[in-house]
Amino acid sequence: MELGLYTFADMQPDGTSGGAENAHQRMTNLLEEIKLADELGLDVFGVGEHHREDYAISSPAVVLGAAAAITKNIKLTSAVTVLSSDDPVRVFQQFATVDLLSGGRAELMAGRGSFIESYPLFGYDLNDYDELFKEKLELLLKLNETEKLTWSGKHRPSFKDRGVYPRPLQEKLPIWLAAGGTPASAVRAGTLNLPLALAIIGGNPEHFVPFVELYRSSAAKAGHDPAKLQLSINSHVYVADNSQQAADELYPSYSAMMNKVGKDRGWPPLSRQHFEHSRSVKGALAVGSPQEVIDKILYEHELFGNTRFLAQMSLGNMPHQKVLRSIELFGTKVAPAVRKQLIKSPNQRSIKNETII
């Protein structure tokens, strides 16, 4: 199983026009995080796309291009690219360029986005939410298959027998479908035989088992081999030297972030009690000591048989040095132990005093 990180590059807004000192520092910190992940031997680093003042990244490909120049081995992916409000031709060209810069390490996750700011910003109607994604994903996948093509659609100008360049160094760009648990997304990914990245940031992971089963059954129904599907579980993660330290360090920034988002979406405020429940043995948060995070990853692997796990770190306005320490512990303690356990006994896990085979 591949192990990696992803971030939205959360930041404190500057609150002024010009200067953007906080955003500049956040970008500097982000590149340090990516470089460290590469040096620690992690497999993947992903950066999200948002168009809000509290996130630093609106153009994942630009950031990944910078990361390509300072890393050697780690795969570089968006997490996600908001394809519905972008141009698939430009997306393909940008990530093909990242692939060339990185020596064949680029990937992208295509999604509809967890926020809606990009739709009015780029002149799209939210009433076309699903139709936009369906049509643009179709074009992106065709661009990945062939150098020249003819295209006619509703939401993008048509073109005839045109080549799209540059081409990636890899034979094809790995294109993942990102989802948050909507059944239609599972069906779409399975039917198209696409790798699926499932974000589990709340509730109990076991509740997503039917979603993953639907993904695999949809692939089988379409004539694909479910055993060959790639599945990534993406979760909120923070690692410290001990459990109490992890909880105490993360909770203030995490609750502030979740409550800000929740205010827009009608969620109840996140209490410390709810936070603690979420990081319990079967909760969605992987927050704690290295061993607790190891156990959580192995528990989810038992549930889903996933081929990748991505940890979203730098949650809220966490101090940079604490984020680096969390990444260090993830790379030096968590990742080696998870890899060793999966090689030794891939169908077994141990949580505290409980062993399930």
Sequence and secondary structure as in RCSB ss.txt:
>XXXX:A:sequence
MELGLYTFADMQPDGTSGGAENAHQRMTNLLEEIKLADELGLDVFGVGEHHREDYAISSPAVVLGAAAAITKNIK
LTSAVTVLSSDDPVRVFQQFATVDLLSGGRAELMAGRGSFIESYPLFGYDLNDYDELFKEKLELLLKLNETEKLT
WSGKHRPSFKDRGVYPRPLQEKLPIWLAAGGTPASAVRAGTLNLPLALAIIGGNPEHFVPFVELYRSSAAKAGHD
PAKLQLSINSHVYVADNSQQAADELYPSYSAMMNKVGKDRGWPPLSRQHFEHSRSVKGALAVGSPQEVIDKILYE
HELFGNTRFLAQMSLGNMPHQKVLRSIELFGTKVAPAVRKQLIKSPNQRSIKNETII
>XXXX:A:secstr
 EEEEEE  B     SSS  HHHHHHHHHHHHHHHHHHHTT SEEEE    STTBS S HHHHHHHHHTT SS E
EEES EEGGGS HHHHHHHHHHHHHHHTS EEEEEE  SS THHHHTT  GGGHHHHHHHHHHHHHHHHH SEEE
E  SSS  EEEEE     SSSS  EEEEESS HHHHHHHHHHT  EEEE  SS GGGGHHHHHHHHHHHHHTT  
GGG  EEEEEEEEE SSHHHHHHHHHHHHHHHHHHHHHHHT     HHHHHHHTSTTSS EEESHHHHHHHHHHH
HHHH  SEEEEE S SS  HHHHHHHHHHIIIIIHHHHHHHHHH TT EEETTEEE 
